[in-house]
Amino acid sequence: MATEQRLASSESHPDSILFFRCEDVNADTEFQPHSHDWGQIICVKSGVFALNVGGQRFLAPSGFAIWIPAGMDHSSHNRKPTRFRSINITQRFCREMPEQPCLLDVSPVCSAIVESCFERNIMVPKTHADRRLCRVLVDQLTAAPVQHTYLPDSDDKYLSPILRALESTPSDNTPLAEWAKRVYTTERTLARRCQQELGMSFSEWRQRLRFLYGISLLEQGKTVNEVALDVGYSSASAFIAMFQHISGTTPERYRKG
Protein backbone atom coordinates (compact mmCIF):
# COMPACT_ATOMS: atom_id res chain seq x y z
CA MET A 1 0.00 0.00 0.00
CA ALA A 2 1.24 3.47 -0.84
CA THR A 3 2.59 5.64 1.92
CA GLU A 4 1.70 9.31 2.05
CA GLN A 5 4.62 11.71 1.89
CA ARG A 6 4.40 14.52 4.41
CA LEU A 7 4.75 17.91 2.80
CA ALA A 8 7.26 20.46 3.98
CA SER A 9 6.20 23.69 5.61
CA SER A 10 3.88 25.81 3.49
CA GLU A 11 6.04 28.86 4.03
CA SER A 12 6.40 30.48 0.61
CA HIS A 13 9.28 32.85 1.40
CA PRO A 14 7.38 35.92 0.09
CA ASP A 15 10.42 38.18 0.26
CA SER A 16 12.52 35.89 -1.93
CA ILE A 17 12.68 35.33 -5.68
CA LEU A 18 12.60 31.57 -5.19
CA PHE A 19 13.60 28.76 -2.88
CA PHE A 20 14.88 25.22 -3.46
CA ARG A 21 14.06 21.79 -2.08
CA CYS A 22 15.58 18.35 -2.58
CA GLU A 23 13.49 15.22 -2.07
CA ASP A 24 14.22 11.49 -2.05
CA VAL A 25 11.01 9.54 -2.60
CA ASN A 26 10.68 5.88 -1.64
CA ALA A 27 8.83 3.34 -3.76
CA ASP A 28 5.03 3.48 -3.43
CA THR A 29 5.05 7.00 -2.02
CA GLU A 30 1.95 9.12 -2.51
CA PHE A 31 1.53 12.90 -2.42
CA GLN A 32 -2.15 13.69 -1.83
CA PRO A 33 -3.77 16.48 -3.94
CA HIS A 34 -2.52 19.88 -2.81
CA SER A 35 -1.50 23.25 -4.20
CA HIS A 36 0.98 26.05 -3.43
CA ASP A 37 0.84 29.80 -3.73
CA TRP A 38 4.09 29.61 -5.67
CA GLY A 39 5.03 28.05 -9.01
CA GLN A 40 7.06 24.86 -8.88
CA ILE A 41 9.49 23.20 -11.26
CA ILE A 42 10.20 19.55 -10.51
CA CYS A 43 13.66 18.63 -11.82
CA VAL A 44 13.96 14.83 -11.89
CA LYS A 45 17.42 13.66 -10.86
CA SER A 46 16.88 9.89 -10.88
CA GLY A 47 14.07 7.46 -11.49
CA VAL A 48 10.76 8.30 -13.20
CA PHE A 49 8.47 10.85 -11.55
CA ALA A 50 4.69 10.47 -12.03
CA LEU A 51 2.57 13.59 -11.49
CA ASN A 52 -1.12 14.45 -11.93
CA VAL A 53 -1.66 18.17 -12.43
CA GLY A 54 -4.31 20.30 -14.12
CA GLY A 55 -6.22 17.28 -15.39
CA GLN A 56 -3.11 15.88 -17.06
CA ARG A 57 -0.77 13.07 -16.11
CA PHE A 58 2.97 13.47 -16.61
CA LEU A 59 5.70 10.84 -16.50
CA ALA A 60 9.15 12.40 -16.51
CA PRO A 61 12.50 10.57 -16.47
CA SER A 62 15.81 11.86 -15.18
CA GLY A 63 16.80 15.07 -16.94
CA PHE A 64 13.24 16.29 -17.49
CA ALA A 65 11.51 19.14 -15.62
CA ILE A 66 7.77 19.55 -14.95
CA TRP A 67 6.28 23.03 -14.51
CA ILE A 68 3.34 23.41 -12.05
CA PRO A 69 1.70 26.87 -12.09
CA ALA A 70 0.91 28.57 -8.79
CA GLY A 71 -2.37 27.55 -7.19
CA MET A 72 -2.88 24.45 -9.33
CA ASP A 73 -3.83 21.18 -7.61
CA HIS A 74 -1.39 18.32 -8.16
CA SER A 75 -0.71 14.88 -6.75
CA SER A 76 1.56 11.93 -7.40
CA HIS A 77 2.02 8.25 -6.74
CA ASN A 78 5.46 6.90 -7.59
CA ARG A 79 5.84 3.14 -7.80
CA LYS A 80 9.66 3.28 -7.93
CA PRO A 81 12.24 5.24 -5.90
CA THR A 82 12.84 8.70 -7.33
CA ARG A 83 14.91 11.75 -6.50
CA PHE A 84 14.01 15.28 -7.52
CA ARG A 85 14.86 18.89 -6.84
CA SER A 86 12.24 21.61 -6.92
CA ILE A 87 12.69 25.22 -7.94
CA ASN A 88 9.88 27.09 -6.20
CA ILE A 89 9.24 30.49 -7.76
CA THR A 90 7.28 33.05 -5.74
CA GLN A 91 4.08 34.21 -7.40
CA ARG A 92 5.19 37.68 -8.47
CA PHE A 93 8.00 36.15 -10.55
CA CYS A 94 5.72 33.57 -12.26
CA ARG A 95 3.98 35.98 -14.63
CA GLU A 96 6.02 35.07 -17.70
CA MET A 97 5.94 31.32 -17.07
CA PRO A 98 3.43 29.12 -18.98
CA GLU A 99 -0.16 29.28 -17.74
CA GLN A 100 -0.59 25.51 -18.05
CA PRO A 101 1.53 22.62 -16.68
CA CYS A 102 4.09 21.28 -19.12
CA LEU A 103 7.55 19.80 -19.54
CA LEU A 104 10.41 22.29 -19.81
CA ASP A 105 13.69 21.86 -21.65
CA VAL A 106 16.02 23.18 -18.95
CA SER A 107 19.21 24.75 -20.34
CA PRO A 108 22.77 24.00 -19.16
CA VAL A 109 22.86 27.52 -17.68
CA CYS A 110 19.84 26.72 -15.48
CA SER A 111 21.36 23.41 -14.40
CA ALA A 112 24.67 25.07 -13.52
CA ILE A 113 22.99 27.72 -11.35
CA VAL A 114 20.88 25.14 -9.52
CA GLU A 115 23.90 22.89 -8.95
CA SER A 116 25.91 25.84 -7.63
CA CYS A 117 23.20 26.68 -5.09
CA PHE A 118 22.86 23.08 -3.89
CA GLU A 119 26.64 22.63 -3.63
CA ARG A 120 26.77 25.71 -1.41
CA ASN A 121 23.66 24.58 0.52
CA ILE A 122 21.73 27.70 -0.44
CA MET A 123 18.02 26.86 -0.25
CA VAL A 124 16.94 30.52 -0.19
CA PRO A 125 19.11 33.19 -1.89
CA LYS A 126 19.86 35.95 0.61
CA THR A 127 22.96 37.80 -0.55
CA HIS A 128 22.75 40.36 -3.33
CA ALA A 129 24.97 38.18 -5.55
CA ASP A 130 22.84 35.05 -5.04
CA ARG A 131 19.59 36.91 -5.57
CA ARG A 132 20.97 38.29 -8.83
CA LEU A 133 22.09 34.80 -9.87
CA CYS A 134 18.63 33.38 -9.16
CA ARG A 135 17.02 36.21 -11.13
CA VAL A 136 19.09 35.03 -14.10
CA LEU A 137 17.78 31.52 -13.41
CA VAL A 138 14.18 32.74 -13.54
CA ASP A 139 14.86 34.65 -16.77
CA GLN A 140 16.33 31.48 -18.30
CA LEU A 141 13.36 29.40 -17.17
CA THR A 142 10.81 31.80 -18.66
CA ALA A 143 12.59 31.36 -22.02
CA ALA A 144 12.87 27.56 -21.77
CA PRO A 145 11.28 25.64 -24.68
CA VAL A 146 8.00 23.95 -23.73
CA GLN A 147 7.68 20.27 -24.55
CA HIS A 148 4.65 18.04 -24.89
CA THR A 149 4.31 15.26 -22.37
CA TYR A 150 6.72 12.45 -23.16
CA LEU A 151 4.24 9.68 -22.38
CA PRO A 152 0.64 10.76 -23.12
CA ASP A 153 -2.20 9.49 -20.96
CA SER A 154 -5.87 8.88 -21.61
CA ASP A 155 -9.05 8.25 -19.64
CA ASP A 156 -10.64 6.55 -22.65
CA LYS A 157 -12.71 3.58 -21.45
CA TYR A 158 -10.77 1.17 -23.68
CA LEU A 159 -7.27 2.58 -23.35
CA SER A 160 -7.13 3.57 -19.68
CA PRO A 161 -7.14 0.05 -18.16
CA ILE A 162 -4.52 -1.08 -20.70
CA LEU A 163 -2.18 1.83 -19.97
CA ARG A 164 -2.50 1.32 -16.22
CA ALA A 165 -1.75 -2.41 -16.59
CA LEU A 166 1.34 -1.74 -18.70
CA GLU A 167 2.65 0.91 -16.31
CA SER A 168 2.35 -1.64 -13.53
CA THR A 169 4.11 -4.34 -15.61
CA PRO A 170 6.19 -2.81 -18.46
CA SER A 171 7.46 -6.28 -19.42
CA ASP A 172 3.97 -7.38 -20.51
CA ASN A 173 4.22 -8.38 -24.19
CA THR A 174 0.50 -8.92 -24.75
CA PRO A 175 -0.27 -7.93 -28.38
CA LEU A 176 -2.83 -5.28 -29.26
CA ALA A 177 -5.27 -7.87 -30.61
CA GLU A 178 -5.35 -9.67 -27.26
CA TRP A 179 -5.79 -6.41 -25.36
CA ALA A 180 -8.74 -5.61 -27.64
CA LYS A 181 -10.41 -8.87 -26.62
CA ARG A 182 -9.87 -8.13 -22.94
CA VAL A 183 -11.59 -4.73 -23.15
CA TYR A 184 -14.32 -6.00 -25.49
CA THR A 185 -13.50 -4.11 -28.65
CA THR A 186 -11.67 -4.71 -31.93
CA GLU A 187 -7.97 -4.34 -32.67
CA ARG A 188 -8.80 -1.78 -35.35
CA THR A 189 -10.84 0.33 -32.93
CA LEU A 190 -8.10 0.16 -30.31
CA ALA A 191 -5.42 1.17 -32.83
CA ARG A 192 -7.55 4.13 -33.90
CA ARG A 193 -8.10 5.19 -30.28
CA CYS A 194 -4.33 5.12 -29.70
CA GLN A 195 -3.75 7.55 -32.56
CA GLN A 196 -6.65 9.79 -31.49
CA GLU A 197 -5.98 9.81 -27.75
CA LEU A 198 -2.19 9.37 -27.55
CA GLY A 199 -1.02 10.78 -30.88
CA MET A 200 1.02 7.65 -31.57
CA SER A 201 0.73 3.93 -32.15
CA PHE A 202 0.34 1.40 -29.34
CA SER A 203 3.82 -0.03 -30.02
CA GLU A 204 5.47 3.41 -29.83
CA TRP A 205 3.70 4.20 -26.54
CA ARG A 206 4.84 0.90 -25.02
CA GLN A 207 8.39 1.52 -26.28
CA ARG A 208 8.46 4.93 -24.60
CA LEU A 209 7.19 3.41 -21.37
CA ARG A 210 9.93 0.79 -21.46
CA PHE A 211 12.54 3.44 -22.14
CA LEU A 212 11.42 5.42 -19.07
CA TYR A 213 11.51 2.42 -16.77
CA GLY A 214 14.73 1.20 -18.34
CA ILE A 215 16.36 4.49 -17.28
CA SER A 216 15.07 4.02 -13.74
CA LEU A 217 16.45 0.47 -13.52
CA LEU A 218 19.85 1.45 -14.96
CA GLU A 219 20.13 4.14 -12.28
CA GLN A 220 19.46 1.49 -9.65
CA GLY A 221 22.59 -0.36 -10.79
CA LYS A 222 21.05 -3.25 -12.71
CA THR A 223 22.98 -4.72 -15.64
CA VAL A 224 21.83 -4.02 -19.19
CA ASN A 225 20.80 -7.66 -19.57
CA GLU A 226 18.73 -7.54 -16.36
CA VAL A 227 17.05 -4.31 -17.45
CA ALA A 228 16.27 -5.73 -20.89
CA LEU A 229 14.48 -8.72 -19.37
CA ASP A 230 12.71 -6.60 -16.74
CA VAL A 231 11.13 -4.33 -19.38
CA GLY A 232 10.11 -7.11 -21.74
CA TYR A 233 12.92 -7.67 -24.23
CA SER A 234 14.19 -11.17 -24.99
CA SER A 235 17.78 -10.00 -25.45
CA ALA A 236 20.06 -7.18 -24.36
CA SER A 237 20.80 -6.31 -28.01
CA ALA A 238 17.11 -5.57 -28.71
CA PHE A 239 16.92 -3.31 -25.66
CA ILE A 240 20.16 -1.52 -26.61
CA ALA A 241 18.84 -0.89 -30.14
CA MET A 242 15.62 0.62 -28.77
CA PHE A 243 17.45 2.71 -26.18
CA GLN A 244 19.92 4.07 -28.73
CA HIS A 245 17.15 4.85 -31.21
CA ILE A 246 15.34 7.02 -28.64
CA SER A 247 18.23 8.59 -26.73
CA GLY A 248 21.05 8.61 -29.28
CA THR A 249 23.35 6.76 -26.89
CA THR A 250 23.77 3.29 -25.43
CA PRO A 251 22.51 2.32 -21.95
CA GLU A 252 26.08 2.01 -20.63
CA ARG A 253 27.09 5.44 -21.95
CA TYR A 254 23.92 6.92 -20.49
CA ARG A 255 24.70 5.40 -17.11
CA LYS A 256 28.26 6.79 -17.15
CA GLY A 257 27.40 10.27 -18.31
C-alpha positions as CSV (number, residue, x, y, z in Angstrom):
1,M,0.0,0.0,0.0
2,A,1.2,3.5,-0.8
3,T,2.6,5.6,1.9
4,E,1.7,9.3,2.1
5,Q,4.6,11.7,1.9
6,R,4.4,14.5,4.4
7,L,4.8,17.9,2.8
8,A,7.3,20.5,4.0
9,S,6.2,23.7,5.6
10,S,3.9,25.8,3.5
11,E,6.0,28.9,4.0
12,S,6.4,30.5,0.6
13,H,9.3,32.9,1.4
14,P,7.4,35.9,0.1
15,D,10.4,38.2,0.3
16,S,12.5,35.9,-1.9
17,I,12.7,35.3,-5.7
18,L,12.6,31.6,-5.2
19,F,13.6,28.8,-2.9
20,F,14.9,25.2,-3.5
21,R,14.1,21.8,-2.1
22,C,15.6,18.4,-2.6
23,E,13.5,15.2,-2.1
24,D,14.2,11.5,-2.0
25,V,11.0,9.5,-2.6
26,N,10.7,5.9,-1.6
27,A,8.8,3.3,-3.8
28,D,5.0,3.5,-3.4
29,T,5.0,7.0,-2.0
30,E,2.0,9.1,-2.5
31,F,1.5,12.9,-2.4
32,Q,-2.1,13.7,-1.8
33,P,-3.8,16.5,-3.9
34,H,-2.5,19.9,-2.8
35,S,-1.5,23.2,-4.2
36,H,1.0,26.0,-3.4
37,D,0.8,29.8,-3.7
38,W,4.1,29.6,-5.7
39,G,5.0,28.0,-9.0
40,Q,7.1,24.9,-8.9
41,I,9.5,23.2,-11.3
42,I,10.2,19.5,-10.5
43,C,13.7,18.6,-11.8
44,V,14.0,14.8,-11.9
45,K,17.4,13.7,-10.9
46,S,16.9,9.9,-10.9
47,G,14.1,7.5,-11.5
48,V,10.8,8.3,-13.2
49,F,8.5,10.8,-11.5
50,A,4.7,10.5,-12.0
51,L,2.6,13.6,-11.5
52,N,-1.1,14.4,-11.9
53,V,-1.7,18.2,-12.4
54,G,-4.3,20.3,-14.1
55,G,-6.2,17.3,-15.4
56,Q,-3.1,15.9,-17.1
57,R,-0.8,13.1,-16.1
58,F,3.0,13.5,-16.6
59,L,5.7,10.8,-16.5
60,A,9.2,12.4,-16.5
61,P,12.5,10.6,-16.5
62,S,15.8,11.9,-15.2
63,G,16.8,15.1,-16.9
64,F,13.2,16.3,-17.5
65,A,11.5,19.1,-15.6
66,I,7.8,19.5,-14.9
67,W,6.3,23.0,-14.5
68,I,3.3,23.4,-12.0
69,P,1.7,26.9,-12.1
70,A,0.9,28.6,-8.8
71,G,-2.4,27.5,-7.2
72,M,-2.9,24.4,-9.3
73,D,-3.8,21.2,-7.6
74,H,-1.4,18.3,-8.2
75,S,-0.7,14.9,-6.8
76,S,1.6,11.9,-7.4
77,H,2.0,8.2,-6.7
78,N,5.5,6.9,-7.6
79,R,5.8,3.1,-7.8
80,K,9.7,3.3,-7.9
81,P,12.2,5.2,-5.9
82,T,12.8,8.7,-7.3
83,R,14.9,11.8,-6.5
84,F,14.0,15.3,-7.5
85,R,14.9,18.9,-6.8
86,S,12.2,21.6,-6.9
87,I,12.7,25.2,-7.9
88,N,9.9,27.1,-6.2
89,I,9.2,30.5,-7.8
90,T,7.3,33.1,-5.7
91,Q,4.1,34.2,-7.4
92,R,5.2,37.7,-8.5
93,F,8.0,36.2,-10.5
94,C,5.7,33.6,-12.3
95,R,4.0,36.0,-14.6
96,E,6.0,35.1,-17.7
97,M,5.9,31.3,-17.1
98,P,3.4,29.1,-19.0
99,E,-0.2,29.3,-17.7
100,Q,-0.6,25.5,-18.1
101,P,1.5,22.6,-16.7
102,C,4.1,21.3,-19.1
103,L,7.5,19.8,-19.5
104,L,10.4,22.3,-19.8
105,D,13.7,21.9,-21.6
106,V,16.0,23.2,-19.0
107,S,19.2,24.8,-20.3
108,P,22.8,24.0,-19.2
109,V,22.9,27.5,-17.7
110,C,19.8,26.7,-15.5
111,S,21.4,23.4,-14.4
112,A,24.7,25.1,-13.5
113,I,23.0,27.7,-11.4
114,V,20.9,25.1,-9.5
115,E,23.9,22.9,-8.9
116,S,25.9,25.8,-7.6
117,C,23.2,26.7,-5.1
118,F,22.9,23.1,-3.9
119,E,26.6,22.6,-3.6
120,R,26.8,25.7,-1.4
121,N,23.7,24.6,0.5
122,I,21.7,27.7,-0.4
123,M,18.0,26.9,-0.2
124,V,16.9,30.5,-0.2
125,P,19.1,33.2,-1.9
126,K,19.9,35.9,0.6
127,T,23.0,37.8,-0.6
128,H,22.8,40.4,-3.3
129,A,25.0,38.2,-5.5
130,D,22.8,35.0,-5.0
131,R,19.6,36.9,-5.6
132,R,21.0,38.3,-8.8
133,L,22.1,34.8,-9.9
134,C,18.6,33.4,-9.2
135,R,17.0,36.2,-11.1
136,V,19.1,35.0,-14.1
137,L,17.8,31.5,-13.4
138,V,14.2,32.7,-13.5
139,D,14.9,34.6,-16.8
140,Q,16.3,31.5,-18.3
141,L,13.4,29.4,-17.2
142,T,10.8,31.8,-18.7
143,A,12.6,31.4,-22.0
144,A,12.9,27.6,-21.8
145,P,11.3,25.6,-24.7
146,V,8.0,24.0,-23.7
147,Q,7.7,20.3,-24.6
148,H,4.6,18.0,-24.9
149,T,4.3,15.3,-22.4
150,Y,6.7,12.5,-23.2
151,L,4.2,9.7,-22.4
152,P,0.6,10.8,-23.1
153,D,-2.2,9.5,-21.0
154,S,-5.9,8.9,-21.6
155,D,-9.0,8.3,-19.6
156,D,-10.6,6.5,-22.6
157,K,-12.7,3.6,-21.5
158,Y,-10.8,1.2,-23.7
159,L,-7.3,2.6,-23.4
160,S,-7.1,3.6,-19.7
161,P,-7.1,0.0,-18.2
162,I,-4.5,-1.1,-20.7
163,L,-2.2,1.8,-20.0
164,R,-2.5,1.3,-16.2
165,A,-1.7,-2.4,-16.6
166,L,1.3,-1.7,-18.7
167,E,2.7,0.9,-16.3
168,S,2.4,-1.6,-13.5
169,T,4.1,-4.3,-15.6
170,P,6.2,-2.8,-18.5
171,S,7.5,-6.3,-19.4
172,D,4.0,-7.4,-20.5
173,N,4.2,-8.4,-24.2
174,T,0.5,-8.9,-24.7
175,P,-0.3,-7.9,-28.4
176,L,-2.8,-5.3,-29.3
177,A,-5.3,-7.9,-30.6
178,E,-5.3,-9.7,-27.3
179,W,-5.8,-6.4,-25.4
180,A,-8.7,-5.6,-27.6
181,K,-10.4,-8.9,-26.6
182,R,-9.9,-8.1,-22.9
183,V,-11.6,-4.7,-23.1
184,Y,-14.3,-6.0,-25.5
185,T,-13.5,-4.1,-28.7
186,T,-11.7,-4.7,-31.9
187,E,-8.0,-4.3,-32.7
188,R,-8.8,-1.8,-35.4
189,T,-10.8,0.3,-32.9
190,L,-8.1,0.2,-30.3
191,A,-5.4,1.2,-32.8
192,R,-7.6,4.1,-33.9
193,R,-8.1,5.2,-30.3
194,C,-4.3,5.1,-29.7
195,Q,-3.7,7.6,-32.6
196,Q,-6.6,9.8,-31.5
197,E,-6.0,9.8,-27.7
198,L,-2.2,9.4,-27.5
199,G,-1.0,10.8,-30.9
200,M,1.0,7.6,-31.6
201,S,0.7,3.9,-32.2
202,F,0.3,1.4,-29.3
203,S,3.8,0.0,-30.0
204,E,5.5,3.4,-29.8
205,W,3.7,4.2,-26.5
206,R,4.8,0.9,-25.0
207,Q,8.4,1.5,-26.3
208,R,8.5,4.9,-24.6
209,L,7.2,3.4,-21.4
210,R,9.9,0.8,-21.5
211,F,12.5,3.4,-22.1
212,L,11.4,5.4,-19.1
213,Y,11.5,2.4,-16.8
214,G,14.7,1.2,-18.3
215,I,16.4,4.5,-17.3
216,S,15.1,4.0,-13.7
217,L,16.5,0.5,-13.5
218,L,19.8,1.5,-15.0
219,E,20.1,4.1,-12.3
220,Q,19.5,1.5,-9.6
221,G,22.6,-0.4,-10.8
222,K,21.0,-3.3,-12.7
223,T,23.0,-4.7,-15.6
224,V,21.8,-4.0,-19.2
225,N,20.8,-7.7,-19.6
226,E,18.7,-7.5,-16.4
227,V,17.0,-4.3,-17.4
228,A,16.3,-5.7,-20.9
229,L,14.5,-8.7,-19.4
230,D,12.7,-6.6,-16.7
231,V,11.1,-4.3,-19.4
232,G,10.1,-7.1,-21.7
233,Y,12.9,-7.7,-24.2
234,S,14.2,-11.2,-25.0
235,S,17.8,-10.0,-25.4
236,A,20.1,-7.2,-24.4
237,S,20.8,-6.3,-28.0
238,A,17.1,-5.6,-28.7
239,F,16.9,-3.3,-25.7
240,I,20.2,-1.5,-26.6
241,A,18.8,-0.9,-30.1
242,M,15.6,0.6,-28.8
243,F,17.5,2.7,-26.2
244,Q,19.9,4.1,-28.7
245,H,17.1,4.9,-31.2
246,I,15.3,7.0,-28.6
247,S,18.2,8.6,-26.7
248,G,21.0,8.6,-29.3
249,T,23.3,6.8,-26.9
250,T,23.8,3.3,-25.4
251,P,22.5,2.3,-21.9
252,E,26.1,2.0,-20.6
253,R,27.1,5.4,-21.9
254,Y,23.9,6.9,-20.5
255,R,24.7,5.4,-17.1
256,K,28.3,6.8,-17.1
257,G,27.4,10.3,-18.3
